[in-house]
Amino acid sequence: MDLKLVKELKKLHARHLDNQLRGADAVRHRQLLGLLAQPLRRKLDNERRRQLRIPGQLEVQFQLGPVTLTCSATDFSPGGLSLRSFLWDFIDGSHVEVINLHVTGQDHPVSVKARMVWQSVDDNEPQVGLEFVEITPDDRRQIEAAFERLLIEEVERRATEVL
């Protein structure tokens, strides 16, 4: 993986987050994201998943009645996430409201309904999978911004491992 391309992507992404990315630079941003995500997409094809999932440090806040609960995600995609948590013990029914995604010091406030699609306990580690089901266009943009931030961090991490 070319570290120069990763650095170029980071610069373009900073402008993208400030809504200052237009024309050819916006096209280049998308091209670099696609190009640098190819190794991750190959893994996706092997796992037969519908969407690319990124491992990473992501804190997720939920609103459960009057209580706000924070959990760490084990992976994340634009369509949902996986958590290490006994969250299902607290869910009344099969839905929960996600109110914030916190990635590397930056909050991405949302108000998204998510439904629990699976739960398991592996090696005494509780896990739950959530799929986002009710998403406004503004929340979709916040989710995509958080996902792109994690994607860039993962691409950069892999690039520096190679060097």
Backbone as JSON, one array per atom type, in Angstrom:
{
  "sequence": "MDLKLVKELKKLHARHLDNQLRGADAVRHRQLLGLLAQPLRRKLDNERRRQLRIPGQLEVQFQLGPVTLTCSATDFSPGGLSLRSFLWDFIDGSHVEVINLHVTGQDHPVSVKARMVWQSVDDNEPQVGLEFVEITPDDRRQIEAAFERLLIEEVERRATEVL",
  "N": [[0.84, -1.17, 0.0], [0.59, 2.2, -0.82], [2.04, 4.75, 0.89], [2.09, 7.46, 0.23], [-0.28, 7.82, -1.17], [-2.09, 7.36, 0.87], [-1.55, 9.55, 2.54], [-2.32, 11.61, 0.8], [-5.05, 11.04, 0.64], [-5.83, 11.52, 3.32], [-5.47, 14.31, 3.5], [-7.33, 15.23, 1.58], [-9.62, 14.21, 2.76], [-9.85, 15.68, 5.12], [-10.56, 18.16, 4.09], [-12.95, 17.38, 2.96], [-14.5, 16.84, 5.26], [-14.84, 19.41, 6.16], [-16.59, 20.4, 4.35], [-15.43, 21.44, 2.01], [-14.69, 20.29, -0.32], [-14.64, 19.91, -3.71], [-15.54, 19.29, -7.18], [-12.9, 18.04, -9.15], [-11.27, 17.31, -7.01], [-13.09, 16.13, -5.24], [-13.83, 13.91, -6.73], [-11.35, 12.62, -6.85], [-10.98, 12.04, -4.13], [-13.0, 10.08, -3.7], [-12.03, 8.14, -5.5], [-9.56, 7.45, -4.33], [-10.44, 6.45, -1.84], [-11.81, 4.16, -2.73], [-9.73, 2.75, -4.06], [-7.79, 2.34, -2.01], [-9.24, 0.84, -0.25], [-9.48, -1.62, -1.41], [-7.97, -4.01, -0.57], [-9.34, -4.57, 1.82], [-11.88, -5.01, 0.82], [-11.51, -7.39, -0.56], [-11.32, -9.19, 1.54], [-13.93, -8.91, 2.45], [-15.34, -10.1, 0.31], [-14.53, -12.73, 0.69], [-15.8, -13.32, 3.08], [-18.42, -13.14, 2.46], [-20.1, -10.89, 2.91], [-22.5, -8.2, 2.82], [-21.8, -5.51, 3.07], [-18.86, -3.54, 3.45], [-16.97, -3.96, 6.34], [-15.36, -2.36, 9.02], [-12.84, -2.83, 11.33], [-12.23, -1.25, 14.47], [-11.66, 1.52, 16.73], [-14.41, 2.56, 18.19], [-16.81, 4.24, 19.9], [-20.09, 3.79, 20.98], [-23.11, 5.35, 21.68], [-26.16, 4.79, 23.32], [-29.63, 5.37, 23.73], [-31.66, 4.39, 26.22], [-34.59, 4.51, 27.31], [-34.64, 6.57, 30.12], [-31.93, 6.32, 30.43], [-28.56, 6.62, 29.36], [-26.36, 4.66, 27.57], [-23.07, 3.51, 27.0], [-21.11, 1.73, 24.7], [-18.43, -0.28, 23.33], [-17.67, -0.68, 19.95], [-16.92, -3.51, 17.93], [-16.67, -3.83, 15.23], [-17.67, -1.99, 12.27], [-19.99, -0.77, 9.9], [-21.55, 1.03, 7.15], [-24.13, 0.11, 7.38], [-24.58, -0.99, 9.88], [-23.42, -2.34, 13.07], [-21.17, -4.17, 15.25], [-21.02, -5.19, 18.64], [-19.27, -5.63, 21.74], [-21.0, -6.69, 24.23], [-23.58, -7.1, 26.69], [-25.86, -6.02, 25.71], [-28.37, -6.81, 24.82], [-29.71, -7.56, 27.09], [-30.78, -5.24, 28.02], [-32.49, -4.26, 26.15], [-35.72, -3.48, 25.29], [-37.81, -5.3, 23.58], [-36.82, -5.56, 20.14], [-35.42, -3.38, 19.19], [-33.26, -0.48, 19.36], [-32.16, 2.83, 20.21], [-29.65, 4.55, 18.64], [-27.55, 7.14, 19.58], [-25.14, 8.5, 19.33], [-22.01, 8.35, 17.64], [-18.72, 7.85, 18.36], [-15.65, 8.59, 17.2], [-12.23, 8.46, 17.27], [-11.81, 10.86, 18.91], [-13.78, 12.48, 17.84], [-17.17, 13.37, 17.74], [-20.12, 12.02, 16.28], [-23.11, 12.88, 16.12], [-26.25, 11.26, 16.1], [-29.59, 10.08, 15.44], [-30.76, 7.28, 15.38], [-32.63, 4.43, 14.7], [-31.98, 1.11, 15.54], [-31.9, -2.37, 14.89], [-31.62, -5.41, 16.64], [-29.84, -8.01, 15.28], [-28.43, -10.3, 15.7], [-27.08, -12.27, 18.39], [-24.56, -13.41, 20.65], [-22.35, -15.45, 22.65], [-19.06, -15.77, 22.88], [-16.23, -17.4, 24.01], [-16.7, -16.41, 26.63], [-17.2, -13.79, 25.98], [-19.6, -11.51, 25.45], [-21.54, -10.71, 22.59], [-23.19, -8.59, 20.21], [-25.08, -7.94, 17.3], [-26.06, -5.17, 15.43], [-28.35, -3.68, 13.18], [-28.78, -0.78, 11.29], [-31.89, 0.78, 10.92], [-33.84, 2.84, 10.69], [-33.16, 5.7, 9.22], [-32.36, 9.03, 8.77], [-31.57, 11.37, 6.09], [-29.6, 13.22, 7.05], [-28.58, 11.82, 9.28], [-27.55, 9.61, 7.93], [-25.44, 10.82, 6.57], [-23.8, 11.47, 8.78], [-23.2, 8.91, 9.74], [-21.83, 7.87, 7.53], [-19.65, 9.63, 7.5], [-18.38, 8.96, 9.93], [-17.77, 6.3, 9.32], [-16.04, 6.61, 7.08], [-13.94, 7.91, 8.34], [-12.99, 5.9, 10.09], [-12.31, 4.02, 8.12], [-10.2, 5.32, 6.77], [-8.34, 5.46, 8.87], [-7.88, 2.72, 9.25], [-6.84, 1.98, 6.74], [-4.52, 3.55, 6.75], [-3.23, 2.44, 8.98], [-2.71, -0.17, 8.02], [-1.07, 0.46, 5.86], [1.21, 1.52, 7.11], [2.05, -0.72, 8.47], [3.01, -2.3, 6.44], [5.22, -0.91, 5.56]],
  "CA": [[0.0, 0.0, 0.0], [1.39, 3.39, -1.01], [1.84, 5.72, 1.96], [1.81, 8.77, -0.38], [-1.71, 7.84, -1.48], [-2.79, 7.49, 2.15], [-1.41, 10.95, 2.97], [-3.18, 12.42, -0.08], [-6.43, 10.79, 1.06], [-6.07, 12.21, 4.59], [-5.62, 15.75, 3.23], [-8.62, 15.43, 0.92], [-10.69, 13.89, 3.69], [-9.98, 16.82, 6.03], [-11.35, 19.15, 3.35], [-14.3, 16.8, 2.82], [-15.2, 17.03, 6.53], [-15.15, 20.84, 6.27], [-17.44, 20.73, 3.19], [-14.64, 22.26, 1.09], [-14.21, 19.4, -1.39], [-15.47, 20.1, -4.9], [-15.02, 18.95, -8.5], [-11.89, 17.0, -9.35], [-10.79, 16.83, -5.71], [-14.11, 15.22, -4.71], [-13.7, 12.67, -7.5], [-10.09, 11.97, -6.41], [-11.26, 11.52, -2.79], [-13.74, 8.83, -3.89], [-11.14, 7.17, -6.15], [-8.59, 6.97, -3.35], [-11.14, 5.59, -0.89], [-12.05, 2.88, -3.4], [-8.46, 2.07, -4.32], [-7.12, 1.92, -0.79], [-10.1, -0.12, 0.44], [-9.53, -2.89, -2.14], [-7.59, -5.19, 0.24], [-10.41, -4.84, 2.77], [-13.0, -5.56, 0.05], [-11.22, -8.81, -0.85], [-11.73, -9.91, 2.74], [-15.39, -8.88, 2.42], [-15.78, -11.12, -0.63], [-14.3, -14.05, 1.3], [-16.74, -13.51, 4.18], [-19.77, -13.06, 1.88], [-20.87, -9.83, 3.56], [-23.08, -7.23, 1.9], [-21.13, -4.22, 3.19], [-17.53, -3.53, 4.03], [-16.9, -3.7, 7.78], [-14.07, -1.88, 9.45], [-12.57, -2.93, 12.77], [-11.68, 0.02, 14.92], [-12.06, 2.08, 18.01], [-15.64, 3.31, 18.0], [-17.72, 4.18, 21.03], [-21.47, 3.98, 20.54], [-24.01, 5.69, 22.78], [-27.55, 4.38, 23.12], [-30.63, 5.89, 24.66], [-32.57, 3.34, 26.67], [-35.46, 5.22, 28.25], [-33.93, 7.72, 30.69], [-30.53, 5.97, 30.62], [-27.65, 6.61, 28.21], [-25.41, 3.57, 27.73], [-21.98, 3.57, 26.04], [-20.46, 0.44, 24.44], [-17.39, -0.25, 22.3], [-17.95, -1.5, 18.78], [-15.8, -4.32, 17.44], [-16.57, -3.44, 13.82], [-18.64, -0.97, 11.9], [-20.25, -0.57, 8.48], [-22.63, 2.01, 7.0], [-25.42, -0.52, 7.64], [-24.73, -1.49, 11.24], [-22.2, -2.53, 13.85], [-21.11, -5.26, 16.23], [-20.57, -4.72, 19.95], [-19.02, -6.55, 22.85], [-21.91, -6.17, 25.24], [-24.82, -7.79, 27.0], [-26.86, -5.0, 25.41], [-29.71, -7.38, 24.66], [-30.37, -7.62, 28.4], [-31.38, -3.94, 28.3], [-33.37, -3.87, 25.06], [-37.12, -3.86, 25.4], [-38.12, -5.59, 22.18], [-35.62, -5.85, 19.36], [-34.86, -2.15, 18.67], [-32.58, 0.42, 20.27], [-31.84, 4.09, 19.54], [-28.25, 4.98, 18.66], [-27.58, 8.61, 19.62], [-23.84, 9.09, 19.01], [-20.87, 7.51, 17.26], [-17.53, 8.61, 18.74], [-14.5, 8.02, 16.5], [-10.98, 9.18, 17.39], [-11.96, 12.21, 19.43], [-14.81, 13.26, 17.16], [-18.53, 12.86, 17.86], [-21.02, 12.04, 15.13], [-24.44, 12.7, 16.72], [-27.28, 10.69, 15.23], [-30.77, 9.56, 16.1], [-31.0, 6.17, 14.47], [-33.15, 3.17, 15.25], [-31.23, -0.07, 15.11], [-32.51, -3.6, 15.38], [-30.7, -6.48, 16.97], [-29.97, -9.07, 14.28], [-27.86, -11.52, 16.26], [-26.4, -12.17, 19.69], [-23.81, -14.63, 20.95], [-21.32, -15.38, 23.67], [-17.9, -16.55, 22.47], [-15.14, -17.29, 25.0], [-17.22, -15.54, 27.69], [-17.33, -12.43, 25.46], [-20.92, -11.29, 24.85], [-21.53, -9.88, 21.39], [-24.49, -8.33, 19.62], [-25.03, -7.27, 16.01], [-27.16, -4.22, 15.21], [-28.53, -3.15, 11.84], [-29.48, 0.5, 11.28], [-33.12, 0.57, 10.16], [-34.53, 4.11, 10.43], [-32.06, 6.65, 9.08], [-32.64, 10.23, 7.99], [-30.41, 11.73, 5.26], [-28.55, 13.82, 7.88], [-27.95, 10.75, 10.05], [-26.78, 8.82, 6.97], [-24.17, 11.55, 6.36], [-22.98, 11.31, 9.99], [-22.73, 7.52, 9.76], [-20.82, 7.73, 6.48], [-18.46, 10.37, 7.93], [-17.71, 8.13, 10.94], [-17.23, 5.14, 8.62], [-14.88, 7.03, 6.3], [-12.84, 8.2, 9.28], [-12.43, 4.6, 10.48], [-11.7, 3.42, 6.94], [-8.91, 5.96, 6.54], [-7.44, 5.01, 9.94], [-7.53, 1.32, 8.99], [-5.96, 1.97, 5.57], [-3.25, 4.1, 7.19], [-2.59, 1.44, 9.84], [-2.21, -1.25, 7.17], [0.02, 1.0, 5.04], [2.41, 1.65, 7.93], [2.5, -2.07, 8.8], [3.72, -2.81, 5.26], [6.5, -0.2, 5.41]],
  "C": [[0.89, 1.24, 0.0], [1.06, 4.44, 0.05], [1.55, 7.12, 1.42], [0.32, 8.9, -0.7], [-2.53, 8.01, -0.2], [-2.72, 8.93, 2.65], [-2.28, 11.87, 2.12], [-4.65, 12.27, 0.33], [-6.74, 11.54, 2.35], [-6.27, 13.71, 4.37], [-6.97, 16.04, 2.58], [-9.78, 15.19, 1.89], [-10.91, 15.03, 4.7], [-10.81, 17.92, 5.35], [-12.79, 18.68, 3.17], [-15.11, 17.03, 4.1], [-15.59, 18.48, 6.74], [-16.04, 21.33, 5.13], [-16.73, 21.64, 2.19], [-14.12, 21.44, -0.09], [-15.16, 19.49, -2.57], [-14.76, 19.52, -6.14], [-14.05, 17.79, -8.52], [-11.37, 16.46, -8.02], [-11.8, 15.87, -5.07], [-14.04, 13.88, -5.42], [-12.46, 11.91, -7.04], [-10.27, 11.36, -5.01], [-11.95, 10.17, -2.88], [-12.86, 7.75, -4.51], [-10.16, 6.58, -5.14], [-9.24, 6.07, -2.31], [-11.36, 4.2, -1.48], [-10.77, 2.08, -3.59], [-7.84, 1.51, -3.05], [-7.95, 0.94, 0.03], [-10.12, -1.49, -0.25], [-9.08, -4.1, -1.32], [-8.66, -5.57, 1.26], [-11.61, -5.46, 2.05], [-12.77, -7.02, -0.31], [-11.61, -9.68, 0.34], [-13.25, -9.99, 2.8], [-15.93, -9.97, 1.5], [-15.62, -12.52, -0.05], [-15.3, -14.35, 2.4], [-18.2, -13.44, 3.73], [-20.66, -12.04, 2.6], [-21.4, -8.87, 2.49], [-22.34, -5.9, 1.92], [-19.77, -4.4, 3.84], [-17.62, -3.18, 5.51], [-15.48, -3.33, 8.15], [-13.91, -2.15, 10.94], [-12.05, -1.57, 13.23], [-12.24, 0.45, 16.25], [-13.25, 3.01, 17.79], [-16.48, 3.13, 19.24], [-19.11, 4.54, 20.53], [-22.32, 4.28, 21.77], [-25.44, 5.36, 22.37], [-28.42, 5.09, 24.14], [-31.59, 4.76, 24.97], [-33.47, 3.94, 27.75], [-34.71, 6.41, 28.79], [-32.42, 7.51, 30.79], [-29.77, 6.04, 29.29], [-26.57, 5.58, 28.5], [-24.35, 3.69, 26.65], [-21.32, 2.2, 25.95], [-19.37, 0.64, 23.39], [-17.78, -1.19, 21.17], [-16.71, -2.29, 18.4], [-15.6, -4.13, 15.95], [-17.78, -2.62, 13.44], [-18.77, -0.93, 10.39], [-21.33, 0.5, 8.35], [-24.02, 1.43, 7.32], [-25.62, -1.01, 9.05], [-23.39, -1.65, 11.94], [-22.32, -3.74, 14.76], [-20.51, -4.71, 17.52], [-20.19, -5.88, 20.83], [-19.87, -6.04, 24.0], [-23.04, -7.15, 25.49], [-25.98, -6.83, 26.76], [-28.26, -5.59, 25.33], [-30.44, -7.53, 25.98], [-31.15, -6.33, 28.69], [-32.4, -3.52, 27.24], [-34.77, -4.4, 25.31], [-37.63, -4.06, 23.98], [-36.82, -5.82, 21.43], [-34.94, -4.59, 18.81], [-34.23, -1.3, 19.77], [-32.29, 1.7, 19.5], [-30.37, 4.43, 19.75], [-28.26, 6.5, 18.62], [-26.23, 9.26, 19.32], [-22.84, 8.01, 18.63], [-19.63, 8.35, 17.52], [-16.31, 7.9, 18.14], [-13.31, 8.96, 16.68], [-11.17, 10.64, 17.78], [-13.03, 13.05, 18.76], [-16.16, 12.59, 17.31], [-19.28, 13.01, 16.55], [-22.42, 11.79, 15.69], [-25.45, 12.22, 15.69], [-28.51, 10.4, 16.09], [-31.3, 8.46, 15.2], [-31.57, 4.98, 15.22], [-32.32, 2.04, 14.68], [-31.94, -1.3, 15.66], [-31.42, -4.64, 15.61], [-30.91, -7.62, 15.98], [-29.31, -10.37, 14.72], [-27.26, -11.21, 17.63], [-25.68, -13.49, 19.94], [-22.88, -14.38, 22.13], [-20.22, -16.33, 23.23], [-16.77, -16.32, 23.46], [-15.5, -16.31, 26.11], [-17.29, -14.08, 27.28], [-18.72, -12.29, 24.84], [-20.8, -10.39, 23.63], [-22.95, -9.73, 20.88], [-24.27, -7.6, 18.3], [-26.26, -6.41, 15.83], [-27.17, -3.76, 13.76], [-29.3, -1.83, 11.94], [-30.72, 0.36, 10.4], [-33.89, 1.85, 9.85], [-33.49, 5.21, 10.44], [-32.5, 7.83, 8.23], [-31.42, 10.53, 7.1], [-29.27, 12.37, 6.07], [-27.83, 12.77, 8.71], [-27.1, 9.86, 9.15], [-25.43, 9.49, 6.72], [-23.24, 11.41, 7.57], [-22.39, 9.9, 10.06], [-21.63, 7.33, 8.72], [-19.54, 8.47, 6.84], [-17.68, 9.56, 8.97], [-17.06, 6.92, 10.27], [-15.99, 5.5, 7.82], [-13.69, 7.31, 7.2], [-12.18, 6.9, 9.73], [-11.74, 3.91, 9.32], [-10.32, 4.0, 6.69], [-7.91, 5.54, 7.61], [-6.98, 3.58, 9.69], [-6.58, 1.21, 7.8], [-4.58, 2.47, 5.96], [-2.5, 3.1, 8.08], [-1.97, 0.32, 9.01], [-1.02, -0.78, 6.33], [1.29, 1.08, 5.86], [2.92, 0.29, 8.39], [3.36, -2.64, 7.67], [5.09, -2.2, 5.17], [7.49, -0.55, 6.46]]
}
